[in-house]
Amino acid sequence: MGGAETPPQFSSTIALILSCLGCVVGTGNIWRFPRIVANNAGDEGGLVFLIVWAACLLLWSIPVILIEYSTGRYARRAPVEAFALLLGKNYRWLGGWVVIVNLGITCYYSVVLGWTLYYVFYCMAHSLPGDHTAAVGVFDEMTDSAYPVLTHFVCVVLVALILSKSVATFEKVNMVVVPILLAIVLFSFVYSLTLPYASEGIKYLFKPDWSQFGEPRLWVDAISQNAWDTGAGGGLFVVYAIYMSRSRGVVRYGTLIPFANNVVSLISSITTLSTVFHVKVGVEGRNLSEVVAILKDNGKANTGLTFVWIPTLYKDMSGGRALAVFFFLSLFFAGLSSMVALMEFGVRNVEDFGVKRKFALPGLAVFIFFGGLGSALDLDVLVNQDFVWGFGLLLSGSCLVTLVILFRDSYTPPRNVCLNVLSGANRFRRLAVNEYGAGDWPLPLLWSIIIT
């Protein structure tokens, strides 16, 4: 767009793809998704949740992500100043809400990331837990100790050091981290399928319990989890797209990357449920109702599901302890790449107000550390923050939808906000996407209809 200086850009297509995957693939897929599925599965199965979750990908997450990519590439600004540039200064507050939600997520996300670091060292120093009760005990012992504060601090400092080198560093980090994580997730998935009674877990996951359609919490969790999975509404892709040239296909990336991301989530849930049913049905002889109850009882609000069952998956395998270390190390690095994106988002917004990076970065790091202390000290606080900011992510996405609806050819506020909302989406589609980009898929009219 005219008047906006072009910043440094990604060096290659693969670097861009891995960086975009890196900012969302991680604990949201491997830690959060399996527990949300388990919490919302009925007595008969979890297919209803998966149906609603998949519909949310098509009707919410992908359309919103396309707004993010297009806005960042077109405006060359982080959300606050992008709203001011495209709608007028009176609309900065909408971008401000996007920033607030992002910071809220970052504060407790760092705590969960710290858990993965703790488990790396725990698995190095101890034998893997022998059963479910012992594994729950390890998780409870960690969350009740001071270790989450320490690991939270380490994560914040490490990310700040990475970002002190700017975009070139997190591009290089993602080029290594993302392929390693995807490889270990795929290996764990394939191995879990070979376990006796793994098929029972898969049948449970894909069997419908139609009564679940009437559960309001399922609908809220499905759309907020899909937003969490893909990063829709968080504003991260607005910042990443600042570093994209006009020849980078935002429609292609904004469509295919969320699909790939959700595949990782689905694979992670299959891995977890296959392991649970292998142990509880095949080894202990439990019935379905008992297994379903156990699925929902892995620490406060089921927050320990992955941390309890992944060590269980590896405990009887030759070299299982080393594989557990490798798994949690990969998860840590993948989560680290996501947190790099989260913190870079905040730094970039502060920079847009004229604050130098050397001041913005340490100031934000201090804010995130103290903002996450409550979650590090009390698991109830973390569970609360996870729900609050998951819902806030939907409101953040609504702010981005508002930007499109009010979009005009000139960059001044519209006189009548109720005037032909579809025309605003069509103008955005034409100017900011189809005419501005080069060599991309055309963004169809259907997108405008869904958005409005």
N, C-alpha and C positions, 0 to 999 in steps of 0.2 A: 504494500500500500504506500502511496506517496507520502513522503515526510517522515517515514520511520526508517531509521538506520538498520541495515541488515546485520544481525549479530553473527558470531561464529556458527557454523553449521556442522551437522553430522558428516563424518568422513565417507560413509558408504551406506548403501541400503541395508545391509545386514546389521551394521552398527545401530541404525535407527530402529529396526525391528526388534533387536535384542534389548535395546534401551527402553523401548515402549513396553515390551513384555516384562522387563526387569522392574519397572516401576509399579507393576500390579501383581505379577506372579510371585507368590511367597506365602507368608503366614495366612493371608486371606483365603487362599485356595486349600492349603494343607492343614491349617489349624482351625480356621473359622468355619469353612464350608461343611466339613464332616459333622461338626457338632450342631450346626444349625439344621442340617438334614435330620440328624438323630432327634433333636428336640421337637421337630415338627412332623416326624413320621407317626402314623397312627399305629394301632395295635396290629393291623394287617400288613402295612408296608408304607413305603415312602414315595410312591410314584406321583401322588397328587402334588406334593411339594415340588418335585422335579418338573412337572408340567407347568405349574405357575411360574417357577423360576425360569424355565426356558422361554415362556411367553414374555416375561419381563425383559429378557435379553433383546428380543426383536422389537418390542413396543416401547421400551424405555432406554435401556443402556446404550445400544448402538446409535439410535437417533441423537441422544445427548452427547455421546463421545464425538460424533461427527460435528456437532456444534463446537466442541472444545478444540479439536484439531483445526477446524476452519478459522475460528476466531484468532487463535494464537498465530497461525501463519499469516493471516490477513492483516491483523492489527499490529503485530510485533510488540505486543504488550502483555504483561501479566493481567489477571482478571480485573483488578480495580481500575487500572488505567485503560484497559480495553473497553470496559463499560463506559467510561468517561469519553473516550474517543469516538465510539460508535453510536452512543445514545445521548451523550451530554453529561456534564459534570454532576447534575442532580441524580444521576443513576449510579454514581460510584458506590453507594451503599450496597447495591446488589452484588457487586464484585467483592465488597468487604465481607458480606456473609459467606461467600465461597471461601475466602481466606480464613475466616473464623472456624468454619467447619473443618477445614484442612488442618489447622493448628490443633483443634481439639482431638482429632484422630491421631495426629503425630505424637501427642503427649502420652497417650496410653499404648500406642503401637510400639513405641520404644521399649516399654516394659515387657510386652510379649516377645519382642525380639531378644530381650535380655534373657528370657526363659530358655530360648534355644541355645544361647551361649552357655548358660548354666548346665544344660543337658550334655553339651559337648564335653565339658570337663568332668561331669558326673560319670558319664559312660567310659571315659578314659580311666577314672580312678576306682570304679566299682564294678562288680558283676551286675549284669542286667537283672532286674526284678524277676523273681521266679513265678509270680502269679499276679492276678488282677489286684488283689488286696495289697500286695507289696508295692505294686506299681503306683496305685493310688496314694499309698503312704509316702513314696518318694516325692510325688507332686505336691502333696499337702505340706510335707516338711519344707520344701523349697519356698512355697508361697507364704508360709508362716515365719520364715526367717528374714534376715536383713539382706540376703543375696539379691533379691529383685532390685533393691535400691542401688547396689553396687553395679550390677550388670546394666541397669538402666543408664547410669552415669557413663559407663564405658561405651555404650552404644552411641550416646549423644556426642561424646568427645570424638569418637572414631569417625562418625559421619561428618562432623564439622571439619576434621582434618582432610577428609576426602574432598569436601566441597571447597576447601581453600584453594584447590587447583582448578576449580570451575568445570565446565562441560567436558573437557577432554578426559578428565579423570573418570567421571562416572560412565562415560562411553567405554573406556578400557575395562573398567570393573565389570560391566554387564556383558562384554564380549567373552569373559571367562566364566562368570558366575551362572548366567542363565543356562548355557548348555550343560554345565555340570548338574545343576538342579534337575533339569528335565530328564537327564540320563538316570539319576538316582530314583526319581519318581517313577519312571518307566520300569526300571529294574524291580523296584518294590512292588509295583502293580503286577508284573508278570509273575514274580515269585508268589505273591499272595494267592493268585489264581490256582496254583498247584497244591495248595493246602487242602486237606480233607475238610469237607463241609463248607468250603468257601462258596460253593454254588448256592448254599442256603442263604448266605448273606446277600448275594446278588439278587436272588429271587425276592428277598424281603425288600431290598431297595427299589426294585422295579414292579412290585405288586401294589395295586391301588387300594387305598382305604377311602372310599368316596366320601365318607362323612367328614373328612378333613377339609373339604371345600368350604364347609360352613364355619371354619375356625378363622376369625379375623386376624389373629396373631400370625397365622401361616402366611397370609397375603402380605402383611407388613414385613415379615422376615424374608419372604421370597424376593421382593423387590429391593429391599435394603441390602440383602446378601448379594444379589446380582450386581447392584451398584458397587458394593464392596469388592466383589470378584474382579470386575472390569475397570474400576476406577471412575465410573460414570458419575459426573456431577462434582467430583472432587477438585476439578480445575487443573489437575496435574498435566493433562495433555495440552492445555492452553500454553503452559510454559514450555513443554517439550516441543510444541509446534513452532515456537519462536525460532528454534534452531533448524527448522525445515525450509528447504528451498521450494519455489513454486512448482518445481518438477516432481516433488515427492507427492505421491497419490494419497491424499488424506481420506478419500472415500474408500480406497482399497484397504489402507491400514486400519481405518476406523470400523471397517466391517469384519475383516479377517482376524485381526488380533483379538478382539473380544471373543470370537468363536473359539480360537485356540486357547484362550485363557480359561473359558468355561469347560473345555475338554480336560484341562489339567485338574480343575476342581472335581469333575465327575470321576476321573481316575483316582483321585485321592480318597474320595468317599468309598469307592468300590474296594480299594486297598484296606481301608480301615474296617469296613463291615465284614469283609472276607476274613480278616484276622479275628475279629470278635466272635463270629459264628464258628470259626475253626476251634477256638479255645473253649468257648462256652457250650457248644453243642457236641463237637467231636471229642474233646478231651474230658469235659466235666459232665456231659450228658444233660445239660439244662434244656428246658422246653422253650418255646418261642416267647411266651409271656415273660419268662424270667430273663431271657436275653434282651428283650426290648427294655425292660426296667434297668438292666445293667448299662445299656447304651446311653441312657439318660442320666447316669449317676457316675460321673468321672470328675469330681471336683465341683466347686460352685458353678452353677449354670452350665455344667458340662464342659467347663473351660479346659479341663485336662485330657479330653478324649484322645487327641493325637499323642500327647506326651505320655499317656498311659499305655496305649496300644501299639505304638511303633516299636518300643523296646521289646514288647511281648512278641511281635512279629519276628524279631531277629534272635530271640534268646536261645532257640534250639538249633539255629543254623550254624554250620561250621564257619568260624570267623564272624559270627553275628555281632559280637561286641564292637569289632572294628567297623562293621557296616553301620551300626547304630551311631557311632561317632561320626562317620562320613555323612550319614543322613542328616543329623542335626547340624553339622558344620555346613553342609550345602544349604539347608534351610536357613541357617543364620546368614550366610552370604546373600541368599536371594532376598531375605527380609531386609538385609542391609541396603541392597540396591533399591528396594521400595522406599526405605526411609530416606535414602539420598534424594530421591525424587520429591518426597514430601517436604523435606527441609529446604531443598532448592526452590521449591514453590514459594515458601515463605520469604526466603532471601530475595528472590526476584521481585516480589511485590514491594518489599521495603526499598529495594534499589530504584524502583520506578518513581519513588518519591524523592529521589536525589540523595539518599543515604549511601555512602560508600560501602562496598562489599566488606571491607575489613572491619567495619563497625556493625553492619547488619548481621553478619554471620555469627560472631560470638554472642551478640545480644539475643538473637533468636535461640541459640543453643542453651543459654541460661534460662530463658523463658520456658522452653520445652522440658528441661530437667525438672524445674520446680513445678511446672504444670502436670507432670506425670508422677510426682511423688505420692500423691494420694492413691493412685492405682498400684504403685509399687508396694505400698504399705498395707493396703487393704483390698482383698480380692473383690469384695462387694462393690467398692468404688469402681474398679475396672469393669465389672459386669454392667454397672449402671452407665458408665461412659460409653461402652461399646454399643448399648442400645440407643442412648441419646444421640450420639453422633452418627450412628447408622441411619436413624430417622432424619437427622439433620442433613445427611448426604442427599436425601430426596428433595428437601427444600432447596439445597444448593443447586441441584439439577434444574429445579423449577426457575431459579434465577437465570440460568443459561437459556432456558426456553423463552423466558420473557425477553431476553436480548434479541432473539431471532424474531419474535412477534412484533417488537417495536422497531425493528431495523428499518432505516430509511436510506435513500440514495445520498442525501446530505447528512452530515454527522451532527445533527441537531435534534433535540427532543421532538417527538411527534406532537402535533397540536391536539389530537384526539386519540387516546390510547385504545379506544374501542373500535377505531376505524379499520375495517377489513383486515383482520389479523392474518388471514392467509396470504395477503399480498406482501406483508412484511417477511414471512417465511420464504416466499418465492423470490423476493428481492435478494435476501441473504443467499439463497441457493444459487441464484444467477451470478451475483457480483462477487461474493466471497468464496464461492466454491467452483462452479462450472467455468466461469470466465477467467477467474484469477489463477486457477491451477492449469497445469499442462501435463498431458499424457496420463490422465487419471480416468477412472470410471465416472460417467456422468451421474450426478445426484438426482434421482427421479422425483417427480411430483408427489409420489406416495410418501416420501419423507416429510414434505411440507404438510400433508394431510395428517400424518401421525403426530407431528410436533404441535399442531394447532388444535 
